[in-house]
Amino acid sequence: MAVFLVDAEVMAQARFGTSQLTETLGALNILRRGQPLPWHRVWRDQHVDAFHGYLDGDPVTAAIVAHAISSSWMADFLTVPPACPNMTLDDELVVLESLPDDRVRDDLARVRSPLAPELCGTGLASRTAGLLRWVWQHTIEAEWPRRQSVLRADVVSRISRLGRDGWSGVINDMRPGMRWLGDGRLQVQERPYPPCDVRGGELTFFAAHCRGGWVSWRLPDRFGIVYPVTGIFTEAAASTPDPLRRLLGNARSRILVQAAEPVSTTAMVAATGLPLGTVGGHLRVLTEAGLLHKRRSGREVLYWWTDTARALVASASTF
């Protein structure tokens, strides 16, 4: 198993954030995979033909994509953690665009060898940046405010859970194969890679709409862990039972189904597409009816199911 060796200072200073480059890499991986997760399928179907058209018109970029990502690894030059959370894509791409071709080729070869003949030329970093800008502009940018609301709501929820349950409560469901082992050991995945000493460095957790997440670093002292959220795709995947819709109405039942885990008002607006005032009114009614817990966390108010709501949704789903 792969383990980050950490200490109290690293975890005390660990941050949560978002990254436009990370979000773009997550989208790129969803587009290139043939079997999307159910909550990614509608979004992927909207963009996958244009994505393949882009690659068909640029064999060099297509070769970069073929070599950059495998089922177990992503080329290191793609996954450098940003210097700080919430940078713009152009700011994050400055480092990537400065890389020499030999460095890009070396990283691609570590993922998949031998290298395709198309990768023997120059300008590999700029072509990669061009692809990432295309993915951002054509599939993400227009909905970025909505995506960012969902990501920030997840961050708020995890910070709130940290105070209640400690790091094990935050980390153990963050991404597949990741769990808090204790004694300064954070398992980041189950594959048998050697331990990585993060002590003395900076650790940031990045929420993203992606398949399974990944680990990134810029040695010697910058480390990142990307983990998946599903909020922006929930509307396409969530199933609201008919009996629940008949009992509560369409909008209110959708809101209740979305609140299985702690969620903020802004995240609920992002996930449902309903106006803020409408969402706030329904949350108030559901809370007064004893179906939702309510708790303030910083600037956000979080809502989640009571036991009564859990039983109600489960019963409605059986009909």
Residue pairs with C-beta under 8 A, 6 or more apart in sequence:
1 177
1 187
1 189
1 190
1 191
1 192
1 193
2 187
2 188
2 189
2 190
2 191
2 192
2 193
2 194
2 195
2 196
2 215
3 181
3 185
3 186
3 187
3 188
3 195
3 196
4 185
4 186
4 187
4 188
4 195
4 196
4 198
4 203
4 215
4 223
5 184
5 185
5 186
5 195
5 196
5 197
5 198
5 199
6 184
6 185
6 186
6 198
6 199
6 203
7 184
7 199
9 199
10 198
10 199
10 200
10 201
10 202
10 203
11 167
11 203
13 202
13 203
14 203
14 204
14 205
15 85
15 202
15 203
15 204
15 205
16 85
16 155
16 158
16 159
16 204
16 205
16 206
16 207
17 84
17 85
17 86
17 155
17 204
17 205
17 206
17 207
18 85
18 86
18 148
18 151
18 152
18 155
18 206
18 207
18 208
19 81
19 82
19 85
19 86
19 87
19 92
19 206
19 208
20 87
20 88
20 89
20 92
20 136
20 140
20 144
21 82
21 87
21 89
21 92
21 93
21 132
22 82
22 206
22 208
22 210
22 224
22 226
23 136
23 140
23 144
23 147
23 151
23 208
23 209
23 210
24 89
24 132
24 135
24 136
24 140
25 74
25 78
25 79
25 132
25 208
25 210
26 208
26 209
26 210
26 211
26 226
26 228
27 135
27 136
27 139
27 140
27 209
27 210
28 65
28 69
28 131
28 132
28 135
29 69
29 74
29 210
29 211
30 36
30 40
30 43
30 44
30 210
30 211
31 44
31 47
31 48
31 51
31 135
31 139
32 51
32 65
32 69
33 211
36 44
36 211
37 211
38 237
39 230
39 233
39 234
39 236
39 237
40 211
40 233
41 236
42 233
42 236
43 139
43 232
43 233
43 236
46 139
47 138
47 139
50 138
51 135
51 139
54 61
54 131
54 134
55 61
55 62
55 65
56 62
58 127
59 118
60 118
60 119
60 121
60 123
60 124
60 127
61 127
61 128
61 130
61 131
62 118
63 116
63 118
63 119
64 104
64 108
64 119
64 124
64 127
64 128
64 131
65 131
66 112
66 116
67 75
67 108
67 109
67 111
67 112
67 115
67 116
67 119
68 74
68 75
68 78
68 107
68 108
68 111
68 128
69 75
69 111
70 111
70 112
72 191
73 110
73 111
74 111
74 214
75 104
75 107
75 108
75 110
75 111
76 107
76 110
76 216
76 217
77 96
77 99
77 103
77 104
77 107
77 125
77 128
78 96
78 107
78 128
79 214
79 215
79 216
79 217
79 224
79 226
80 95
80 96
80 216
80 217
80 218
80 222
81 204
81 206
81 216
81 217
81 218
81 222
81 223
81 224
82 91
82 92
82 224
83 222
85 204
85 206
89 132
89 133
89 136
93 129
93 132
93 133
96 125
96 128
96 129
96 132
97 125
97 126
97 129
98 125
99 125
100 125
101 121
101 122
101 123
101 124
101 125
104 124
104 125
104 128
105 115
105 119
105 124
108 115
108 119
109 115
140 147
143 232
146 232
146 270
147 209
147 232
147 270
149 266
149 267
149 269
149 270
150 209
150 229
150 231
150 232
150 267
150 270
150 271
151 207
151 208
151 209
151 229
151 231
152 207
152 266
152 267
153 231
153 263
153 264
153 266
153 267
153 270
153 300
154 207
154 229
154 231
154 267
155 207
156 264
156 297
156 298
156 300
156 302
157 261
157 262
157 263
157 264
157 297
157 302
158 170
158 174
158 205
159 297
159 298
160 262
160 295
160 297
160 298
160 302
161 169
161 170
161 262
162 169
162 170
167 180
168 179
168 180
168 182
171 178
171 179
171 180
171 186
172 178
172 179
172 180
174 205
174 213
174 225
174 227
175 189
175 212
175 213
175 225
175 226
175 227
175 228
176 189
176 190
176 212
176 213
177 187
177 188
177 189
177 190
177 191
178 186
178 187
178 188
178 189
178 213
178 225
178 227
179 187
180 186
180 187
181 187
184 199
185 195
186 198
188 215
188 225
189 215
196 217
196 223
198 223
200 221
201 220
201 221
201 222
201 223
202 221
202 222
202 223
203 223
203 224
203 225
204 223
204 224
204 225
205 224
205 225
205 227
206 224
206 225
206 226
206 227
207 227
207 229
208 226
208 227
208 228
208 229
209 228
209 229
209 230
209 231
209 232
209 233
210 226
210 228
211 228
212 228
213 225
213 226
213 227
213 228
214 226
215 223
215 224
215 225
215 226
216 223
216 224
216 225
216 226
217 223
217 224
230 237
231 263
231 267
231 270
231 271
232 270
232 271
234 258
234 271
235 271
235 272
235 273
238 254
238 257
238 258
239 257
240 250
240 253
240 254
240 257
241 253
241 313
241 316
241 317
241 319
242 316
242 319
243 315
243 316
243 319
244 253
244 256
244 257
244 312
244 313
244 316
245 253
247 253
247 316
248 256
251 272
251 274
251 278
251 282
252 282
252 285
252 286
254 272
254 274
255 268
255 272
255 274
255 279
255 282
255 283
255 286
256 286
256 291
256 292
256 305
256 309
256 313
257 313
258 268
258 271
258 272
259 268
259 286
259 292
259 303
259 304
259 305
259 309
260 304
260 305
260 310
260 313
261 304
262 295
262 302
262 303
262 304
263 271
263 302
263 303
263 304
264 300
264 301
264 302
264 303
265 276
265 279
265 280
265 283
265 300
265 301
265 303
266 276
266 300
268 274
268 279
268 283
268 303
269 275
269 276
269 279
272 279
283 292
283 294
283 303
286 292
286 303
286 309
287 293
287 294
287 303
290 306
290 308
291 305
291 306
291 308
291 309
291 312
292 303
292 304
292 305
292 306
292 309
293 303
293 304
293 305
293 306
294 301
294 302
294 303
295 301
295 302
296 302
305 313
